[in-house]
Amino acid sequence: MHTQPSHPLRDQTVLITGAARRLGAAMARHLHAAGANIVIHHRQSAHEASLLEAELNTRRASSAVTVSADLLDVASLPLVVQAALQAFGRLDVLINNASTFYPTPVGEITPSVFDDLIGTNLRAPLFLSQAAAPELRKRHGLILNLIDIHAFRPLKAHPTYCAAKAGLVMLTQSLARELGPDIRVNGIAPGPVLWPDAELDPTRQAQIIDRTALKRVGSPMDIAKAALFFIADAPYVTGQILPVDGGRTVGGF
């Protein structure tokens, strides 16, 4: 079937973890508009996930489903993949977007917060990628990991989070070698495109923006467009991390 240019992802299935809110929801809407069927993973955001599912299915019938899973429960991760296959019969793209983010100053790091931050940001992407690999291989698919510019430059008071995201960089590159040539694996490292749920002092926001080369904040759509680029327009790109940060990484931290 000839794919219309306006719908480059027609008939493809995209599974996005943490898709009910924020960046995950933005990617879900943008990729759905490009023709994809969307599997909306969530853990606690059941209401938001249901609203997004209804919104997407109103736009195109039977094109979105939700699946609930705790990504820290490794044994349940193959069931997330099975939910995608049960709904749409195929899996073309896995986007490891779900993340936990909070400070862990040295002296206050506990095994439980370490396990949570490493588990969500590094361990879950590894084991979910492993579970999805057999299906992605059939489709010459893509794994896309949402990283962070602070994987490269540490954020004060967040050593555990930064270490987890730095590990995700190496996991992205390692999986690109392990899973090629059948599966591409890339990453997006957002900069200031969406402020944390916790209130951030306006003065601090202004400082962060001033340290970008473009002197402005980005938007979730900037991340969604980068995701579509990797899926639809980058067949010869793998093992790469794209900072989408307004030039923060060159503007100074």
C-alpha positions as CSV (number, residue, x, y, z in Angstrom):
1,M,0.0,0.0,0.0
2,H,1.3,3.5,-0.9
3,T,1.8,5.6,2.2
4,Q,0.5,9.1,2.0
5,P,3.2,11.7,2.9
6,S,0.9,13.2,5.5
7,H,0.6,9.9,7.3
8,P,4.1,8.3,7.2
9,L,3.3,6.0,10.1
10,R,0.1,4.5,8.7
11,D,-0.4,1.0,10.0
12,Q,2.5,1.2,12.4
13,T,2.2,0.6,16.2
14,V,4.0,2.8,18.7
15,L,4.2,1.9,22.3
16,I,5.1,4.8,24.6
17,T,5.8,4.4,28.3
18,G,4.5,7.1,30.5
19,A,2.3,8.4,27.7
20,A,-0.6,9.7,29.7
21,R,0.9,13.1,30.5
22,R,3.6,15.7,29.6
23,L,6.1,14.7,26.9
24,G,4.6,11.2,26.5
25,A,1.2,12.6,25.7
26,A,2.6,15.1,23.2
27,M,4.4,12.4,21.4
28,A,1.3,10.2,21.4
29,R,-0.8,12.9,19.8
30,H,1.9,13.9,17.2
31,L,2.7,10.3,16.1
32,H,-1.0,9.5,16.0
33,A,-1.6,12.4,13.7
34,A,1.1,10.9,11.5
35,G,-1.0,7.7,11.2
36,A,0.3,5.5,14.0
37,N,-1.7,3.3,16.3
38,I,-0.7,4.2,19.9
39,V,-0.3,2.1,23.0
40,I,-0.5,4.4,26.0
41,H,1.3,3.0,28.9
42,H,0.7,4.4,32.4
43,R,1.2,3.5,36.0
44,Q,-0.9,5.8,38.2
45,S,-2.3,8.3,35.6
46,A,-5.3,6.1,34.7
47,H,-7.7,9.0,34.3
48,E,-5.4,11.0,32.0
49,A,-4.6,7.9,30.0
50,S,-8.3,7.1,29.5
51,L,-9.0,10.7,28.4
52,L,-6.1,10.5,25.9
53,E,-7.3,7.2,24.6
54,A,-10.8,8.5,24.0
55,E,-9.4,11.7,22.3
56,L,-7.3,9.6,19.9
57,N,-10.0,7.1,19.2
58,T,-12.4,10.0,18.4
59,R,-10.0,11.2,15.8
60,R,-9.5,7.7,14.3
61,A,-11.5,4.8,15.6
62,S,-9.8,1.8,17.2
63,S,-6.4,3.5,17.0
64,A,-5.3,3.8,20.7
65,V,-5.4,1.6,23.8
66,T,-4.1,1.9,27.3
67,V,-2.0,-0.5,29.3
68,S,-1.2,-0.2,33.0
69,A,2.0,-1.6,34.4
70,D,4.6,-0.9,37.1
71,L,7.8,-0.7,35.1
72,L,9.8,-1.6,38.3
73,D,8.1,-5.1,38.1
74,V,10.4,-6.6,35.4
75,A,8.3,-9.7,35.2
76,S,5.3,-7.7,34.0
77,L,7.2,-6.0,31.1
78,P,6.6,-8.7,28.5
79,L,2.9,-8.3,29.2
80,V,3.1,-4.7,28.1
81,V,4.5,-5.9,24.7
82,Q,1.8,-8.5,24.5
83,A,-0.9,-5.9,25.1
84,A,0.4,-4.0,22.0
85,L,0.3,-7.2,19.9
86,Q,-3.1,-8.1,21.2
87,A,-4.5,-4.7,20.3
88,F,-2.9,-4.2,16.9
89,G,-1.1,-7.4,15.9
90,R,2.4,-5.7,15.5
91,L,4.9,-3.5,17.2
92,D,7.1,-1.1,15.2
93,V,8.4,1.4,17.7
94,L,9.1,1.4,21.5
95,I,9.6,4.8,23.1
96,N,11.0,4.5,26.6
97,N,9.8,7.8,28.0
98,A,8.6,7.0,31.5
99,S,10.9,8.5,34.2
100,T,11.1,9.4,37.8
101,F,12.9,12.7,38.7
102,Y,13.7,14.1,42.1
103,P,16.8,15.3,44.1
104,T,18.9,12.8,46.0
105,P,21.7,14.9,47.7
106,V,24.6,13.0,49.0
107,G,23.9,12.0,52.5
108,E,20.2,11.5,51.8
109,I,20.5,8.7,49.2
110,T,18.7,5.5,50.3
111,P,18.6,2.1,48.7
112,S,14.9,2.6,47.9
113,V,15.3,5.9,46.1
114,F,18.3,4.5,44.3
115,D,16.3,1.5,43.1
116,D,13.4,3.7,42.0
117,L,15.5,6.1,40.0
118,I,17.8,3.5,38.4
119,G,14.9,1.1,38.0
120,T,12.6,3.5,36.1
121,N,15.3,5.4,34.1
122,L,17.6,2.5,33.2
123,R,16.6,-1.0,34.2
124,A,13.0,-0.7,32.8
125,P,14.2,0.5,29.4
126,L,16.7,-2.3,29.2
127,F,14.2,-5.1,30.1
128,L,11.3,-3.6,28.1
129,S,13.6,-3.3,25.0
130,Q,14.7,-6.9,25.5
131,A,11.0,-8.0,25.7
132,A,10.1,-6.0,22.6
133,A,13.1,-6.9,20.5
134,P,11.7,-10.1,18.8
135,E,8.7,-8.2,17.5
136,L,10.7,-5.1,16.6
137,R,13.1,-7.3,14.6
138,K,10.3,-8.5,12.5
139,R,9.4,-4.9,11.5
140,H,12.9,-3.5,11.3
141,G,11.7,-1.2,14.0
142,L,13.1,1.4,16.4
143,I,13.7,1.8,20.1
144,L,13.8,5.5,21.1
145,N,15.0,6.4,24.6
146,L,14.2,9.7,26.3
147,I,17.3,10.7,28.0
148,D,18.3,14.2,29.4
149,I,21.0,16.8,28.8
150,H,22.0,16.1,32.4
151,A,23.2,12.7,31.3
152,F,26.2,14.6,30.0
153,R,26.5,17.5,32.5
154,P,25.4,16.7,36.1
155,L,22.6,18.6,37.8
156,K,23.4,19.6,41.4
157,A,21.7,17.4,44.0
158,H,20.6,14.8,41.5
159,P,23.6,12.3,41.3
160,T,21.4,9.2,41.2
161,Y,19.1,10.5,38.4
162,C,22.1,11.8,36.4
163,A,23.9,8.5,36.7
164,A,20.7,6.6,35.6
165,K,20.4,8.8,32.5
166,A,24.1,8.5,31.7
167,G,23.7,4.8,31.9
168,L,20.8,5.1,29.4
169,V,23.1,6.8,27.0
170,M,25.4,3.9,27.0
171,L,22.5,1.4,26.9
172,T,21.2,3.2,23.8
173,Q,24.6,2.9,22.1
174,S,25.1,-0.7,23.2
175,L,21.7,-1.8,22.1
176,A,22.3,-0.2,18.7
177,R,25.3,-2.5,18.3
178,E,23.5,-5.6,19.8
179,L,20.3,-5.2,17.8
180,G,21.6,-4.0,14.5
181,P,21.0,-4.4,11.6
182,D,17.4,-5.2,12.2
183,I,16.5,-2.6,14.9
184,R,17.6,1.0,15.2
185,V,18.2,2.4,18.6
186,N,18.4,6.2,19.3
187,G,17.8,8.7,22.0
188,I,16.5,12.2,22.5
189,A,18.0,14.4,25.3
190,P,15.5,17.2,26.1
191,G,16.7,20.4,27.6
192,P,14.3,23.1,29.0
193,V,11.2,22.2,27.1
194,L,8.9,21.4,30.1
195,W,9.5,22.4,33.7
196,P,9.3,19.8,36.4
197,D,5.9,19.1,38.2
198,A,7.5,20.6,41.3
199,E,7.5,24.3,41.3
200,L,10.7,25.8,40.0
201,D,11.6,29.3,41.1
202,P,11.0,31.9,38.2
203,T,14.5,33.3,38.8
204,R,16.0,29.8,38.3
205,Q,13.9,29.4,35.2
206,A,15.2,32.6,33.8
207,Q,18.8,31.6,34.5
208,I,18.3,28.3,32.7
209,I,16.8,30.0,29.6
210,D,19.6,32.5,29.6
211,R,22.1,29.7,29.3
212,T,20.5,28.4,26.1
213,A,21.9,29.6,22.8
214,L,18.4,30.5,21.6
215,K,17.4,32.3,24.8
216,R,14.0,30.8,25.0
217,V,12.3,27.7,26.4
218,G,11.2,24.9,24.0
219,S,8.0,22.9,24.0
220,P,6.8,19.3,24.1
221,M,6.1,19.5,20.4
222,D,9.9,20.0,19.8
223,I,10.4,16.5,21.3
224,A,7.4,15.0,19.5
225,K,8.8,16.3,16.1
226,A,12.2,14.8,16.9
227,A,10.6,11.5,17.7
228,L,8.8,11.5,14.3
229,F,12.1,12.4,12.6
230,F,13.8,9.3,14.1
231,I,10.9,7.0,13.2
232,A,10.1,8.2,9.7
233,D,13.0,10.1,8.3
234,A,16.2,8.6,9.7
235,P,16.6,5.1,8.4
236,Y,20.4,5.3,8.4
237,V,20.7,6.7,11.9
238,T,21.3,4.4,14.9
239,G,23.2,4.7,18.2
240,Q,22.8,8.5,18.3
241,I,21.6,10.9,20.9
242,L,19.9,14.1,19.7
243,P,19.9,17.0,22.2
244,V,16.8,19.1,21.8
245,D,17.8,21.9,24.2
246,G,17.9,25.2,22.4
247,G,21.7,25.1,22.5
248,R,21.8,24.6,26.3
249,T,24.7,22.2,26.0
250,V,26.8,24.8,24.1
251,G,25.4,27.8,26.0
252,G,26.8,26.7,29.4
253,F,25.4,25.1,32.5
